[in-house]
Amino acid sequence: GAVVPELSADDALENYTLRRTIEPELLRRAVPRSTIVDLAEAELALVAGESSDLADPVGSSITESNWRFHRALYRASGWERGLAMVEVLHASVAPYVVLYTQDLDGGEDSDAEHRALLASCRSGDVDAAVDQLLGHLDGASNALIDFLDGR
């Protein structure tokens, strides 16, 4: 009884556009309020994601660590509804994250972008963090949409 979701360029565009709209605002609010615990949790999620088994066909470790990383960065925003909305979007985008990191070889780019984003958050540079987040979302979105449109 397993169901494999149909991935489409339109669905990817919708998910990433919504993420691009909400997540930068959460990050803007969170960076100045982030604690050492928030940043350490983000770091732990990165380590878990980088060491997860990329041969896992479901990609659950990758998607879970991706959500833990982003949640740790946004939690200090204090916007619980926004965080709940983004959690739903991350669940919706999970199959696309697996496609991007495993099948389109975007894993190394994603890891590097996460590390740069975390460094900007640690230094308190809100503008750089938001720019890196937008670049991260746009890079994955563009690669996915190009691939899905070309199928």
N, CA, C and O atoms as a GROMACS GRO file, in nm:
protein
  604
    1GLY      N    1   0.076  -0.120   0.000
    1GLY     CA    2   0.000   0.000   0.000
    1GLY      C    3   0.080   0.126   0.000
    1GLY      O    4   0.027   0.230   0.041
    2ALA      N    5   0.205   0.127  -0.043
    2ALA     CA    6   0.281   0.252  -0.048
    2ALA      C    7   0.239   0.333  -0.170
    2ALA      O    8   0.211   0.277  -0.276
    3VAL      N    9   0.234   0.465  -0.153
    3VAL     CA   10   0.199   0.555  -0.261
    3VAL      C   11   0.318   0.644  -0.290
    3VAL      O   12   0.373   0.707  -0.199
    4VAL      N   13   0.359   0.650  -0.415
    4VAL     CA   14   0.468   0.736  -0.456
    4VAL      C   15   0.408   0.865  -0.511
    4VAL      O   16   0.331   0.861  -0.607
    5PRO      N   17   0.442   0.980  -0.451
    5PRO     CA   18   0.383   1.104  -0.499
    5PRO      C   19   0.434   1.140  -0.637
    5PRO      O   20   0.551   1.117  -0.670
    6GLU      N   21   0.347   1.196  -0.718
    6GLU     CA   22   0.386   1.246  -0.851
    6GLU      C   23   0.451   1.382  -0.832
    6GLU      O   24   0.391   1.474  -0.778
    7LEU      N   25   0.574   1.393  -0.877
    7LEU     CA   26   0.646   1.519  -0.865
    7LEU      C   27   0.624   1.600  -0.992
    7LEU      O   28   0.635   1.547  -1.102
    8SER      N   29   0.594   1.728  -0.975
    8SER     CA   30   0.570   1.813  -1.090
    8SER      C   31   0.642   1.946  -1.073
    8SER      O   32   0.668   1.991  -0.961
    9ALA      N   33   0.673   2.007  -1.185
    9ALA     CA   34   0.737   2.138  -1.184
    9ALA      C   35   0.645   2.242  -1.120
    9ALA      O   36   0.692   2.328  -1.045
   10ASP      N   37   0.516   2.234  -1.147
   10ASP     CA   38   0.421   2.330  -1.088
   10ASP      C   39   0.416   2.318  -0.936
   10ASP      O   40   0.412   2.418  -0.865
   11ASP      N   41   0.416   2.195  -0.888
   11ASP     CA   42   0.413   2.173  -0.743
   11ASP      C   43   0.543   2.223  -0.679
   11ASP      O   44   0.540   2.286  -0.573
   12ALA      N   45   0.656   2.196  -0.743
   12ALA     CA   46   0.784   2.245  -0.691
   12ALA      C   47   0.785   2.397  -0.688
   12ALA      O   48   0.830   2.457  -0.591
   13LEU      N   49   0.736   2.459  -0.795
   13LEU     CA   50   0.732   2.605  -0.801
   13LEU      C   51   0.646   2.661  -0.688
   13LEU      O   52   0.686   2.757  -0.621
   14GLU      N   53   0.530   2.602  -0.666
   14GLU     CA   54   0.442   2.650  -0.559
   14GLU      C   55   0.509   2.637  -0.423
   14GLU      O   56   0.512   2.732  -0.345
   15ASN      N   57   0.564   2.518  -0.394
   15ASN     CA   58   0.627   2.495  -0.264
   15ASN      C   59   0.744   2.590  -0.240
   15ASN      O   60   0.754   2.651  -0.133
   16TYR      N   61   0.832   2.603  -0.337
   16TYR     CA   62   0.949   2.688  -0.318
   16TYR      C   63   0.913   2.836  -0.317
   16TYR      O   64   0.979   2.914  -0.247
   17THR      N   65   0.811   2.877  -0.391
   17THR     CA   66   0.768   3.017  -0.387
   17THR      C   67   0.712   3.050  -0.249
   17THR      O   68   0.741   3.157  -0.194
   18LEU      N   69   0.633   2.960  -0.194
   18LEU     CA   70   0.580   2.982  -0.059
   18LEU      C   71   0.691   2.983   0.045
   18LEU      O   72   0.691   3.067   0.135
   19ARG      N   73   0.785   2.892   0.033
   19ARG     CA   74   0.899   2.891   0.125
   19ARG      C   75   0.978   3.021   0.112
   19ARG      O   76   1.019   3.079   0.212
   20ARG      N   77   0.997   3.067  -0.011
   20ARG     CA   78   1.074   3.188  -0.037
   20ARG      C   79   1.005   3.312   0.021
   20ARG      O   80   1.070   3.412   0.051
   21THR      N   81   0.875   3.303   0.036
   21THR     CA   82   0.798   3.415   0.090
   21THR      C   83   0.803   3.417   0.243
   21THR      O   84   0.817   3.524   0.302
   22ILE      N   85   0.791   3.302   0.306
   22ILE     CA   86   0.779   3.297   0.452
   22ILE      C   87   0.914   3.284   0.524
   22ILE      O   88   0.938   3.354   0.622
   23GLU      N   89   1.001   3.197   0.475
   23GLU     CA   90   1.123   3.166   0.549
   23GLU      C   91   1.218   3.285   0.567
   23GLU      O   92   1.277   3.298   0.674
   24PRO      N   93   1.235   3.372   0.467
   24PRO     CA   94   1.324   3.487   0.492
   24PRO      C   95   1.276   3.577   0.607
   24PRO      O   96   1.357   3.631   0.681
   25GLU      N   97   1.145   3.591   0.620
   25GLU     CA   98   1.094   3.674   0.730
   25GLU      C   99   1.117   3.607   0.865
   25GLU      O  100   1.153   3.673   0.962
   26LEU      N  101   1.098   3.476   0.870
   26LEU     CA  102   1.128   3.405   0.994
   26LEU      C  103   1.276   3.420   1.029
   26LEU      O  104   1.311   3.444   1.145
   27LEU      N  105   1.362   3.406   0.929
   27LEU     CA  106   1.506   3.418   0.952
   27LEU      C  107   1.544   3.560   0.997
   27LEU      O  108   1.624   3.576   1.088
   28ARG      N  109   1.486   3.662   0.933
   28ARG     CA  110   1.515   3.802   0.972
   28ARG      C  111   1.483   3.825   1.119
   28ARG      O  112   1.559   3.889   1.191
   29ARG      N  113   1.371   3.772   1.163
   29ARG     CA  114   1.330   3.790   1.302
   29ARG      C  115   1.413   3.705   1.397
   29ARG      O  116   1.438   3.745   1.510
   30ALA      N  117   1.457   3.586   1.350
   30ALA     CA  118   1.524   3.491   1.438
   30ALA      C  119   1.671   3.522   1.462
   30ALA      O  120   1.720   3.506   1.574
   31VAL      N  121   1.742   3.568   1.360
   31VAL     CA  122   1.888   3.582   1.373
   31VAL      C  123   1.927   3.666   1.495
   31VAL      O  124   2.013   3.622   1.572
   32PRO      N  125   1.868   3.784   1.516
   32PRO     CA  126   1.910   3.862   1.633
   32PRO      C  127   1.871   3.798   1.767
   32PRO      O  128   1.927   3.833   1.871
   33ARG      N  129   1.778   3.708   1.765
   33ARG     CA  130   1.728   3.644   1.888
   33ARG      C  131   1.785   3.504   1.911
   33ARG      O  132   1.759   3.443   2.015
   34SER      N  133   1.861   3.452   1.816
   34SER     CA  134   1.911   3.315   1.825
   34SER      C  135   2.006   3.298   1.942
   34SER      O  136   2.087   3.386   1.972
   35THR      N  137   1.994   3.184   2.006
   35THR     CA  138   2.082   3.152   2.118
   35THR      C  139   2.188   3.053   2.072
   35THR      O  140   2.182   2.999   1.961
   36ILE      N  141   2.284   3.030   2.158
   36ILE     CA  142   2.387   2.932   2.128
   36ILE      C  143   2.325   2.793   2.113
   36ILE      O  144   2.376   2.710   2.037
   37VAL      N  145   2.216   2.767   2.183
   37VAL     CA  146   2.147   2.638   2.174
   37VAL      C  147   2.084   2.622   2.035
   37VAL      O  148   2.094   2.516   1.974
   38ASP      N  149   2.019   2.728   1.985
   38ASP     CA  150   1.960   2.724   1.851
   38ASP      C  151   2.066   2.693   1.746
   38ASP      O  152   2.047   2.609   1.659
   39LEU      N  153   2.179   2.762   1.757
   39LEU     CA  154   2.286   2.746   1.658
   39LEU      C  155   2.352   2.608   1.670
   39LEU      O  156   2.391   2.548   1.569
   40ALA      N  157   2.366   2.560   1.792
   40ALA     CA  158   2.422   2.426   1.812
   40ALA      C  159   2.328   2.319   1.756
   40ALA      O  160   2.374   2.220   1.698
   41GLU      N  161   2.198   2.339   1.774
   41GLU     CA  162   2.102   2.243   1.719
   41GLU      C  163   2.109   2.242   1.566
   41GLU      O  164   2.100   2.136   1.504
   42ALA      N  165   2.124   2.359   1.506
   42ALA     CA  166   2.138   2.366   1.360
   42ALA      C  167   2.265   2.293   1.316
   42ALA      O  168   2.263   2.221   1.216
   43GLU      N  169   2.373   2.312   1.388
   43GLU     CA  170   2.499   2.244   1.357
   43GLU      C  171   2.484   2.093   1.368
   43GLU      O  172   2.532   2.020   1.281
   44LEU      N  173   2.418   2.045   1.471
   44LEU     CA  174   2.397   1.902   1.487
   44LEU      C  175   2.313   1.845   1.373
   44LEU      O  176   2.338   1.734   1.326
   45ALA      N  177   2.214   1.920   1.329
   45ALA     CA  178   2.131   1.874   1.216
   45ALA      C  179   2.215   1.866   1.089
   45ALA      O  180   2.197   1.774   1.009
   46LEU      N  181   2.307   1.961   1.071
   46LEU     CA  182   2.396   1.956   0.954
   46LEU      C  183   2.483   1.831   0.957
   46LEU      O  184   2.496   1.760   0.857
   47VAL      N  185   2.542   1.805   1.071
   47VAL     CA  186   2.629   1.688   1.084
   47VAL      C  187   2.550   1.561   1.057
   47VAL      O  188   2.598   1.470   0.989
   48ALA      N  189   2.429   1.554   1.111
   48ALA     CA  190   2.344   1.436   1.090
   48ALA      C  191   2.309   1.421   0.942
   48ALA      O  192   2.310   1.310   0.889
   49GLY      N  193   2.278   1.532   0.876
   49GLY     CA  194   2.242   1.528   0.734
   49GLY      C  195   2.359   1.489   0.646
   49GLY      O  196   2.342   1.414   0.550
   50GLU      N  197   2.477   1.539   0.678
   50GLU     CA  198   2.594   1.509   0.597
   50GLU      C  199   2.639   1.364   0.615
   50GLU      O  200   2.700   1.307   0.524
   51SER      N  201   2.610   1.305   0.730
   51SER     CA  202   2.653   1.168   0.753
   51SER      C  203   2.541   1.067   0.728
   51SER      O  204   2.561   0.947   0.743
   52SER      N  205   2.422   1.117   0.688
   52SER     CA  206   2.311   1.023   0.664
   52SER      C  207   2.341   0.936   0.543
   52SER      O  208   2.421   0.972   0.456
   53ASP      N  209   2.276   0.824   0.539
   53ASP     CA  210   2.298   0.726   0.432
   53ASP      C  211   2.230   0.774   0.305
   53ASP      O  212   2.108   0.767   0.293
   54LEU      N  213   2.308   0.823   0.209
   54LEU     CA  214   2.252   0.873   0.084
   54LEU      C  215   2.194   0.762  -0.002
   54LEU      O  216   2.123   0.789  -0.098
   55ALA      N  217   2.223   0.638   0.032
   55ALA     CA  218   2.165   0.527  -0.043
   55ALA      C  219   2.024   0.494   0.004
   55ALA      O  220   1.955   0.411  -0.057
   56ASP      N  221   1.980   0.558   0.112
   56ASP     CA  222   1.845   0.536   0.164
   56ASP      C  223   1.744   0.580   0.058
   56ASP      O  224   1.736   0.699   0.028
   57PRO      N  225   1.667   0.488   0.001
   57PRO     CA  226   1.577   0.524  -0.109
   57PRO      C  227   1.466   0.618  -0.066
   57PRO      O  228   1.413   0.692  -0.150
   58VAL      N  229   1.431   0.619   0.060
   58VAL     CA  230   1.326   0.708   0.108
   58VAL      C  231   1.382   0.846   0.136
   58VAL      O  232   1.312   0.946   0.122
   59GLY      N  233   1.507   0.854   0.175
   59GLY     CA  234   1.571   0.982   0.203
   59GLY      C  235   1.522   1.046   0.332
   59GLY      O  236   1.539   1.166   0.351
   60SER      N  237   1.462   0.967   0.420
   60SER     CA  238   1.402   1.024   0.541
   60SER      C  239   1.505   1.092   0.630
   60SER      O  240   1.475   1.195   0.690
   61SER      N  241   1.626   1.038   0.639
   61SER     CA  242   1.729   1.101   0.722
   61SER      C  243   1.765   1.238   0.667
   61SER      O  244   1.785   1.332   0.743
   62ILE      N  245   1.774   1.248   0.536
   62ILE     CA  246   1.809   1.375   0.473
   62ILE      C  247   1.700   1.478   0.497
   62ILE      O  248   1.728   1.591   0.536
   63THR      N  249   1.576   1.439   0.474
   63THR     CA  250   1.467   1.536   0.487
   63THR      C  251   1.444   1.574   0.633
   63THR      O  252   1.412   1.690   0.662
   64GLU      N  253   1.460   1.479   0.724
   64GLU     CA  254   1.444   1.510   0.867
   64GLU      C  255   1.553   1.605   0.915
   64GLU      O  256   1.524   1.701   0.985
   65SER      N  257   1.676   1.579   0.878
   65SER     CA  258   1.785   1.667   0.922
   65SER      C  259   1.773   1.804   0.855
   65SER      O  260   1.808   1.905   0.916
   66ASN      N  261   1.724   1.808   0.731
   66ASN     CA  262   1.702   1.936   0.664
   66ASN      C  263   1.600   2.020   0.741
   66ASN      O  264   1.621   2.139   0.764
   67TRP      N  265   1.489   1.957   0.780
   67TRP     CA  266   1.387   2.029   0.856
   67TRP      C  267   1.441   2.071   0.993
   67TRP      O  268   1.416   2.184   1.036
   68ARG      N  269   1.513   1.983   1.062
   68ARG     CA  270   1.569   2.019   1.193
   68ARG      C  271   1.663   2.138   1.180
   68ARG      O  272   1.664   2.226   1.267
   69PHE      N  273   1.743   2.142   1.073
   69PHE     CA  274   1.834   2.255   1.052
   69PHE      C  275   1.755   2.385   1.036
   69PHE      O  276   1.780   2.483   1.107
   70HIS      N  277   1.661   2.386   0.944
   70HIS     CA  278   1.585   2.509   0.919
   70HIS      C  279   1.501   2.549   1.040
   70HIS      O  280   1.493   2.667   1.074
   71ARG      N  281   1.439   2.452   1.106
   71ARG     CA  282   1.359   2.483   1.226
   71ARG      C  283   1.446   2.548   1.333
   71ARG      O  284   1.403   2.644   1.396
   72ALA      N  285   1.567   2.496   1.354
   72ALA     CA  286   1.656   2.553   1.455
   72ALA      C  287   1.689   2.698   1.424
   72ALA      O  288   1.701   2.781   1.515
   73LEU      N  289   1.703   2.730   1.296
   73LEU     CA  290   1.734   2.868   1.259
   73LEU      C  291   1.614   2.961   1.271
   73LEU      O  292   1.632   3.080   1.297
   74TYR      N  293   1.494   2.910   1.254
   74TYR     CA  294   1.374   2.995   1.253
   74TYR      C  295   1.302   3.002   1.388
   74TYR      O  296   1.226   3.096   1.411
   75ARG      N  297   1.325   2.907   1.475
   75ARG     CA  298   1.249   2.897   1.600
   75ARG      C  299   1.254   3.025   1.682
   75ARG      O  300   1.153   3.062   1.743
   76ALA      N  301   1.366   3.092   1.687
   76ALA     CA  302   1.379   3.213   1.769
   76ALA      C  303   1.298   3.331   1.716
   76ALA      O  304   1.289   3.435   1.780
   77SER      N  305   1.238   3.314   1.598
   77SER     CA  306   1.156   3.423   1.543
   77SER      C  307   1.037   3.454   1.632
   77SER      O  308   0.989   3.567   1.635
   78GLY      N  309   0.990   3.353   1.706
   78GLY     CA  310   0.874   3.372   1.791
   78GLY      C  311   0.742   3.365   1.716
   78GLY      O  312   0.636   3.384   1.776
   79TRP      N  313   0.747   3.338   1.587
   79TRP     CA  314   0.626   3.330   1.505
   79TRP      C  315   0.586   3.183   1.493
   79TRP      O  316   0.628   3.113   1.400
   80GLU      N  317   0.505   3.138   1.585
   80GLU     CA  318   0.466   2.998   1.589
   80GLU      C  319   0.382   2.958   1.468
   80GLU      O  320   0.401   2.849   1.413
   81ARG      N  321   0.290   3.044   1.425
   81ARG     CA  322   0.208   3.010   1.307
   81ARG      C  323   0.295   3.002   1.182
   81ARG      O  324   0.278   2.912   1.101
   82GLY      N  325   0.387   3.096   1.168
   82GLY     CA  326   0.478   3.093   1.054
   82GLY      C  327   0.562   2.967   1.054
   82GLY      O  328   0.583   2.906   0.949
   83LEU      N  329   0.611   2.928   1.170
   83LEU     CA  330   0.692   2.806   1.181
   83LEU      C  331   0.607   2.683   1.148
   83LEU      O  332   0.656   2.590   1.083
   84ALA      N  333   0.482   2.682   1.192
   84ALA     CA  334   0.393   2.570   1.161
   84ALA      C  335   0.366   2.563   1.011
   84ALA      O  336   0.361   2.454   0.954
   85MET      N  337   0.349   2.678   0.947
   85MET     CA  338   0.326   2.679   0.802
   85MET      C  339   0.448   2.627   0.727
   85MET      O  340   0.436   2.550   0.632
   86VAL      N  341   0.564   2.667   0.772
   86VAL     CA  342   0.688   2.624   0.706
   86VAL      C  343   0.711   2.474   0.730
   86VAL      O  344   0.765   2.406   0.643
   87GLU      N  345   0.670   2.423   0.844
   87GLU     CA  346   0.683   2.279   0.868
   87GLU      C  347   0.599   2.201   0.766
   87GLU      O  348   0.643   2.098   0.716
   88VAL      N  349   0.479   2.249   0.737
   88VAL     CA  350   0.394   2.185   0.636
   88VAL      C  351   0.461   2.191   0.499
   88VAL      O  352   0.461   2.093   0.425
   89LEU      N  353   0.519   2.306   0.466
   89LEU     CA  354   0.588   2.320   0.337
   89LEU      C  355   0.708   2.226   0.329
   89LEU      O  356   0.734   2.168   0.224
   90HIS      N  357   0.782   2.212   0.438
   90HIS     CA  358   0.897   2.121   0.438
   90HIS      C  359   0.852   1.976   0.419
   90HIS      O  360   0.920   1.899   0.352
   91ALA      N  361   0.740   1.940   0.477
   91ALA     CA  362   0.687   1.805   0.455
   91ALA      C  363   0.648   1.787   0.308
   91ALA      O  364   0.672   1.681   0.250
   92SER      N  365   0.589   1.890   0.249
   92SER     CA  366   0.549   1.882   0.108
   92SER      C  367   0.668   1.877   0.014
   92SER      O  368   0.662   1.813  -0.092
   93VAL      N  369   0.775   1.944   0.052
   93VAL     CA  370   0.891   1.953  -0.036
   93VAL      C  371   0.989   1.837  -0.015
   93VAL      O  372   1.085   1.824  -0.090
   94ALA      N  373   0.965   1.754   0.085
   94ALA     CA  374   1.058   1.644   0.117
   94ALA      C  375   1.093   1.557  -0.004
   94ALA      O  376   1.211   1.529  -0.024
   95PRO      N  377   0.996   1.512  -0.086
   95PRO     CA  378   1.035   1.430  -0.201
   95PRO      C  379   1.124   1.506  -0.300
   95PRO      O  380   1.208   1.446  -0.367
   96TYR      N  381   1.105   1.635  -0.308
   96TYR     CA  382   1.188   1.717  -0.396
   96TYR      C  383   1.330   1.731  -0.341
   96TYR      O  384   1.427   1.734  -0.417
   97VAL      N  385   1.340   1.739  -0.210
   97VAL     CA  386   1.472   1.745  -0.147
   97VAL      C  387   1.550   1.617  -0.177
   97VAL      O  388   1.669   1.622  -0.207
   98VAL      N  389   1.483   1.504  -0.169
   98VAL     CA  390   1.548   1.376  -0.200
   98VAL      C  391   1.591   1.374  -0.346
   98VAL      O  392   1.703   1.336  -0.378
   99LEU      N  393   1.503   1.415  -0.434
   99LEU     CA  394   1.536   1.420  -0.577
   99LEU      C  395   1.656   1.510  -0.601
   99LEU      O  396   1.749   1.473  -0.673
  100TYR      N  397   1.655   1.629  -0.542
  100TYR     CA  398   1.763   1.726  -0.563
  100TYR      C  399   1.896   1.674  -0.507
  100TYR      O  400   1.999   1.681  -0.575
  101THR      N  401   1.895   1.624  -0.384
  101THR     CA  402   2.021   1.586  -0.321
  101THR      C  403   2.076   1.455  -0.374
  101THR      O  404   2.198   1.439  -0.383
  102GLN      N  405   1.989   1.360  -0.408
  102GLN     CA  406   2.036   1.228  -0.449
  102GLN      C  407   2.045   1.213  -0.600
  102GLN      O  408   2.149   1.174  -0.652
  103ASP      N  409   1.938   1.243  -0.669
  103ASP     CA  410   1.935   1.216  -0.813
  103ASP      C  411   1.996   1.328  -0.897
  103ASP      O  412   2.050   1.303  -1.004
  104LEU      N  413   1.988   1.451  -0.849
  104LEU     CA  414   2.042   1.564  -0.925
  104LEU      C  415   2.177   1.609  -0.870
  104LEU      O  416   2.230   1.712  -0.912
  105ASP      N  417   2.232   1.533  -0.776
  105ASP     CA  418   2.364   1.560  -0.718
  105ASP      C  419   2.376   1.699  -0.656
  105ASP      O  420   2.482   1.762  -0.665
  106GLY      N  421   2.269   1.746  -0.596
  106GLY     CA  422   2.271   1.878  -0.531
  106GLY      C  423   2.310   1.873  -0.385
  106GLY      O  424   2.313   1.976  -0.318
  107GLY      N  425   2.341   1.754  -0.334
  107GLY     CA  426   2.372   1.739  -0.192
  107GLY      C  427   2.491   1.820  -0.146
  107GLY      O  428   2.485   1.884  -0.040
  108GLU      N  429   2.599   1.820  -0.222
  108GLU     CA  430   2.719   1.895  -0.182
  108GLU      C  431   2.691   2.045  -0.184
  108GLU      O  432   2.734   2.117  -0.094
  109ASP      N  433   2.620   2.092  -0.287
  109ASP     CA  434   2.584   2.234  -0.292
  109ASP      C  435   2.497   2.272  -0.174
  109ASP      O  436   2.518   2.374  -0.110
  110SER      N  437   2.399   2.188  -0.145
  110SER     CA  438   2.308   2.215  -0.034
  110SER      C  439   2.384   2.220   0.099
  110SER      O  440   2.360   2.310   0.180
  111ASP      N  441   2.474   2.125   0.121
  111ASP     CA  442   2.554   2.124   0.244
  111ASP      C  443   2.636   2.252   0.257
  111ASP      O  444   2.641   2.312   0.364
  112ALA      N  445   2.702   2.293   0.148
  112ALA     CA  446   2.784   2.415   0.151
  112ALA      C  447   2.697   2.538   0.177
  112ALA      O  448   2.736   2.628   0.252
  113GLU      N  449   2.580   2.542   0.116
  113GLU     CA  450   2.489   2.655   0.138
  113GLU      C  451   2.439   2.658   0.282
  113GLU      O  452   2.428   2.765   0.342
  114HIS      N  453   2.409   2.542   0.338
  114HIS     CA  454   2.368   2.536   0.478
  114HIS      C  455   2.479   2.586   0.570
  114HIS      O  456   2.454   2.661   0.664
  115ARG      N  457   2.602   2.544   0.542
  115ARG     CA  458   2.716   2.588   0.625
  115ARG      C  459   2.734   2.740   0.618
  115ARG      O  460   2.757   2.805   0.720
  116ALA      N  461   2.724   2.797   0.497
  116ALA     CA  462   2.738   2.943   0.482
  116ALA      C  463   2.625   3.016   0.553
  116ALA      O  464   2.646   3.120   0.616
  117LEU      N  465   2.505   2.962   0.543
  117LEU     CA  466   2.390   3.020   0.610
  117LEU      C  467   2.409   3.018   0.761
  117LEU      O  468   2.383   3.118   0.829
  118LEU      N  469   2.454   2.907   0.814
  118LEU     CA  470   2.479   2.897   0.957
  118LEU      C  471   2.588   2.995   1.002
  118LEU      O  472   2.575   3.057   1.107
  119ALA      N  473   2.692   3.010   0.923
  119ALA     CA  474   2.799   3.104   0.957
  119ALA      C  475   2.746   3.247   0.964
  119ALA      O  476   2.783   3.322   1.055
  120SER      N  477   2.661   3.285   0.871
  120SER     CA  478   2.603   3.420   0.874
  120SER      C  479   2.512   3.439   0.995
  120SER      O  480   2.510   3.545   1.056
  121CYS      N  481   2.439   3.335   1.029
  121CYS     CA  482   2.354   3.343   1.148
  121CYS      C  483   2.439   3.357   1.274
  121CYS      O  484   2.406   3.435   1.364
  122ARG      N  485   2.547   3.282   1.280
  122ARG     CA  486   2.636   3.290   1.397
  122ARG      C  487   2.696   3.429   1.412
  122ARG      O  488   2.712   3.479   1.523
  123SER      N  489   2.729   3.492   1.299
  123SER     CA  490   2.789   3.626   1.305
  123SER      C  491   2.685   3.735   1.323
  123SER      O  492   2.720   3.852   1.343
  124GLY      N  493   2.557   3.699   1.315
  124GLY     CA  494   2.451   3.797   1.333
  124GLY      C  495   2.425   3.882   1.211
  124GLY      O  496   2.359   3.985   1.220
  125ASP      N  497   2.476   3.842   1.096
  125ASP     CA  498   2.459   3.918   0.972
  125ASP      C  499   2.327   3.878   0.905
  125ASP      O  500   2.322   3.784   0.825
  126VAL      N  501   2.222   3.951   0.939
  126VAL     CA  502   2.088   3.919   0.892
  126VAL      C  503   2.079   3.925   0.740
  126VAL      O  504   2.025   3.834   0.677
  127ASP      N  505   2.131   4.033   0.680
  127ASP     CA  506   2.121   4.048   0.535
  127ASP      C  507   2.192   3.935   0.460
  127ASP      O  508   2.138   3.881   0.363
  128ALA      N  509   2.312   3.900   0.505
  128ALA     CA  510   2.385   3.791   0.440
  128ALA      C  511   2.311   3.659   0.458
  128ALA      O  512   2.305   3.579   0.365
  129ALA      N  513   2.256   3.636   0.576
  129ALA     CA  514   2.183   3.512   0.601
  129ALA      C  515   2.061   3.502   0.510
  129ALA      O  516   2.035   3.397   0.451
  130VAL      N  517   1.987   3.610   0.497
  130VAL     CA  518   1.868   3.609   0.411
  130VAL      C  519   1.910   3.589   0.265
  130VAL      O  520   1.846   3.512   0.193
  131ASP      N  521   2.015   3.657   0.221
  131ASP     CA  522   2.063   3.638   0.083
  131ASP      C  523   2.104   3.493   0.058
  131ASP      O  524   2.073   3.437  -0.047
  132GLN      N  525   2.173   3.432   0.155
  132GLN     CA  526   2.215   3.293   0.139
  132GLN      C  527   2.095   3.199   0.139
  132GLN      O  528   2.093   3.102   0.063
  133LEU      N  529   1.998   3.227   0.222
  133LEU     CA  530   1.877   3.145   0.223
  133LEU      C  531   1.805   3.152   0.089
  133LEU      O  532   1.765   3.050   0.034
  134LEU      N  533   1.790   3.273   0.036
  134LEU     CA  534   1.722   3.289  -0.093
  134LEU      C  535   1.799   3.219  -0.205
  134LEU      O  536   1.738   3.154  -0.290
  135GLY      N  537   1.931   3.230  -0.204
  135GLY     CA  538   2.012   3.160  -0.304
  135GLY      C  539   1.998   3.010  -0.291
  135GLY      O  540   1.993   2.939  -0.391
  136HIS      N  541   1.993   2.962  -0.168
  136HIS     CA  542   1.976   2.819  -0.141
  136HIS      C  543   1.843   2.769  -0.196
  136HIS      O  544   1.838   2.666  -0.264
  137LEU      N  545   1.737   2.840  -0.167
  137LEU     CA  546   1.604   2.801  -0.216
  137LEU      C  547   1.595   2.812  -0.368
  137LEU      O  548   1.539   2.723  -0.433
  138ASP      N  549   1.649   2.919  -0.423
  138ASP     CA  550   1.643   2.939  -0.568
  138ASP      C  551   1.724   2.835  -0.644
  138ASP      O  552   1.681   2.787  -0.749
  139GLY      N  553   1.841   2.799  -0.592
  139GLY     CA  554   1.924   2.700  -0.659
  139GLY      C  555   1.855   2.566  -0.670
  139GLY      O  556   1.852   2.504  -0.776
  140ALA      N  557   1.798   2.520  -0.558
  140ALA     CA  558   1.727   2.392  -0.559
  140ALA      C  559   1.603   2.401  -0.647
  140ALA      O  560   1.577   2.312  -0.727
  141SER      N  561   1.527   2.507  -0.630
  141SER     CA  562   1.404   2.524  -0.707
  141SER      C  563   1.431   2.525  -0.857
  141SER      O  564   1.363   2.455  -0.932
  142ASN      N  565   1.528   2.602  -0.899
  142ASN     CA  566   1.558   2.612  -1.043
  142ASN      C  567   1.603   2.477  -1.100
  142ASN      O  568   1.561   2.438  -1.209
  143ALA      N  569   1.689   2.407  -1.026
  143ALA     CA  570   1.737   2.277  -1.074
  143ALA      C  571   1.622   2.178  -1.083
  143ALA      O  572   1.611   2.103  -1.181
  144LEU      N  573   1.536   2.177  -0.984
  144LEU     CA  574   1.422   2.085  -0.984
  144LEU      C  575   1.324   2.116  -1.095
  144LEU      O  576   1.280   2.026  -1.166
  145ILE      N  577   1.290   2.242  -1.111
  145ILE     CA  578   1.193   2.280  -1.213
  145ILE      C  579   1.248   2.252  -1.352
  145ILE      O  580   1.175   2.201  -1.438
  146ASP      N  581   1.374   2.283  -1.376
  146ASP     CA  582   1.436   2.252  -1.505
  146ASP      C  583   1.431   2.102  -1.533
  146ASP      O  584   1.397   2.059  -1.643
  147PHE      N  585   1.465   2.023  -1.432
  147PHE     CA  586   1.464   1.878  -1.449
  147PHE      C  587   1.322   1.826  -1.474
  147PHE      O  588   1.300   1.749  -1.567
  148LEU      N  589   1.228   1.869  -1.394
  148LEU     CA  590   1.090   1.819  -1.406
  148LEU      C  591   1.023   1.867  -1.534
  148LEU      O  592   0.944   1.794  -1.593
  149ASP      N  593   1.055   1.987  -1.578
  149ASP     CA  594   1.001   2.035  -1.706
  149ASP      C  595   1.060   1.959  -1.824
  149ASP      O  596   0.994   1.942  -1.927
  150GLY      N  597   1.185   1.913  -1.809
  150GLY     CA  598   1.253   1.845  -1.918
  150GLY      C  599   1.224   1.696  -1.928
  150GLY      O  600   1.269   1.631  -2.023
  151ARG      N  601   1.151   1.642  -1.832
  151ARG     CA  602   1.122   1.498  -1.834
  151ARG      C  603   1.036   1.461  -1.951
  151ARG      O  604   1.003   1.344  -1.969
   0.00000   0.00000   0.00000
